């Protein structure tokens, strides 16, 4: 009913990017407990071939698992240690809502080894990267270019947090209102809302500890 509050629970979310060859998913796992159980998956036509490419490029394959007739999921770590994966679609192609409030609007890898990460994703998933910034204060490349960029790779070596990880950004009509709602539902705020050239952003976690970011134009 309108205005009702539902208890926090584990959930699964699939995101089909606007691309013939790429898809992102975010999944919750009861077995992988690090990086707040979050991983981003790139679409692949062959999960096993992608797993072999991961190993050949310095990554680690954690599992390859058929998901009934929905598709095949592979869990991996990239060359810098960030948890990620691959999704070979079957009947499930992913969800269609992207780039709007309540849906993913951006995905970004924060990495301790920028050069290794860029090379890894270019080689394993066959995507060219474009330099967005290359200064000590802001070093970042994107998978794809301009409005067609599907994700970012950010040099986080100067950040306090040590582990490389993927960050998911959800759209919001009002970032500050969304942050207040997170707190009402038992979540926490890691970084207060701040204005950036890309929109107003905040970093939060849900009541299970899964971290994500919120962004409004």
N, C-alpha and C positions, 0 to 999 in steps of 0.2 A: 504494500500500500504506500502511497506517497508519504515521504517523510520517515518511513520505518527504517530502522537500523538492523542490518543482518550481521551475525557473528562472523569474525574473520576466519577464513578457512583456506586450505591448500587449493590451488587452482591451476588450470592449464590454459595457455593462450597461444594461438598460432597467428602469425602475421604473414600474409603473402604480399611481398613488395611488388611494385608495378614494373615487373621485368620478366622476360621470358626465361631467364636462366637463374634467377636468384629469389630466394625466399628466406625470411627470417622467422624463427619461432622462439618463444621463451617457454621453458618448462620448469615445473617444480618437481623435485625428486625426493624420495624418502631414503635414498641410499647415498647420494652425493651431498654432503653437508657443508662444503666450503663455498666461498663466494656467495653466501646467502642462497645457495641452491639455484642460482640463475645461470642460464647459458643461452647463447644466441646460436641459431642454426642457419647455415646457408643451404639453399636448395642445391641438390646435385642429381644428375641422372643416374648415378651409380655410387651408392654409399660405400661399397667395398673398394672400388677404385680410388675414391677420395681418401679412404682410410690408409691405403697404401701410400698415397701421395703425402699424407700427414707424416707418416713414419719417415719417408724419404727426405722430408724437409725439416727434421728435427723435432717433430711433435710426438705426442703419445696418444694412442687409441685406448679408450677406456671400455667401450662396448660397441657392438653393432646389434641392433634388436629390431626384428620385424614387429610392427604394431598392427597385428591382424591384417585387414585389407586396406588400412589407412595409409600405410607407407612403411619405410624403414628409417629408423633413427640411429645415428651414431654419435657417441659422446667422445670428446677428444680434448687434448690440451695443445695449444699452439707452441711455437718455439720459445716463447717467453713465459709459458706456464699458465696462460689464461684458459679457463674452461670454455669450451665452445663445442659446436657439433655440426652435423650435416643431416639434412632431411631429404630422403628420396621419396617423392610423393607417389601414393597409390590413389585410393579413392578420395583421400583428404588432400585438397590443394591448398588449404590455409584459409584464413579469414580475409574478408574484403575491405574492412574498415581500416584505413590508415590516414594519417595526416589531418586528424580532426580531434576535437575534445573527446576524451575517453578512449582514444586509440593511440597506438604508437606513432610518434612523429620523427623519431631519430634513434639511431643505435651508434654507440661509440666505444671503442676499445681504449682503455687507459693502460698503458704498458710501460714496464720497466726497461724494456729493450726495444726501442722504437725501430731501429734498422732491421733487426731480426723479424719483428712482427710484420713490417711492410713486405719484406721479401717472402715471408711465409704465406701470407694471404694472396699475394700475386701468383705465386707458384702453385699453391694447392687448389685455388678456386678460379684461376685464370682470369683475374680481374686486374686491369691497370689501375694504378693509383695516381692521384693528382695532388701536388703540394698545395696546401692551403696556407701554411705558415712555416717559416724556417728560421726562427730566431730563438735565442735562449729563453725568451719569455713565452713563446708560443710556437711550438713545433707540432704540426699536424698535417696528415694527408687524408684524402677521402678515397673510398672505393667507388670509382666512377667520378664524374666531374659535374660541376654546376648543379642545376636543379635535378639532374639524374643521379646524383651521388646517393648511394644507398647506406653508407655508414662512414664513420670517421675512425682514424687511428691517431691517438693523441699521446705525445711523449709526456709521461707522468713521473719521470725519474726524480723530479724535485719535490714531489708531493710527499707528505708524511706517510700515507698508506703505502705499504711496500708491495702488495700483491698486484700483479696484472689482472685486470678483470674487464668484462663487458658491462656497459651501463645502458639501460633502457630509458628512453624519454617518452613519457605520455603527454599528450596534448591536454590542455585545460583552457576553458574560456576565461578563467580568472585564477592565476597561480596562487595568490594569497588565500582565496576562498578554498581552494583544493587542499592547501597545507593545513588549514584549520580543520577541514573534514578528516584528514589523515589522523590528526591528533584526537579528534572526537571518537574515532573508531579504534583507538588503541595503538596507533603507530607513533613514530618518533620523527623528529626533524634533525638531519645531520648538517645541512647547510641552509640557512635562511634564504628566503626569496631575494633575488638580486637581478637588476636589469643588466642585460648583455646585448651586444650587437645582434644576437640571434633571437632575442625574446627575453621574457622574464622567467627565470629558472629557480628551482629549489630542489634540494636532495633530501629524500625522506626514506623511511622504511615502514613496511606494514607491521602488523602485530606479531608476525612470526619472525621478523628480522630481515625479510627480503628487501633489499634496497632498490630504489628506482628514482628517477628524476621526473619532475613535472615542468612543463614549459608552455607558456602562452605567448602569442604574438605581441 
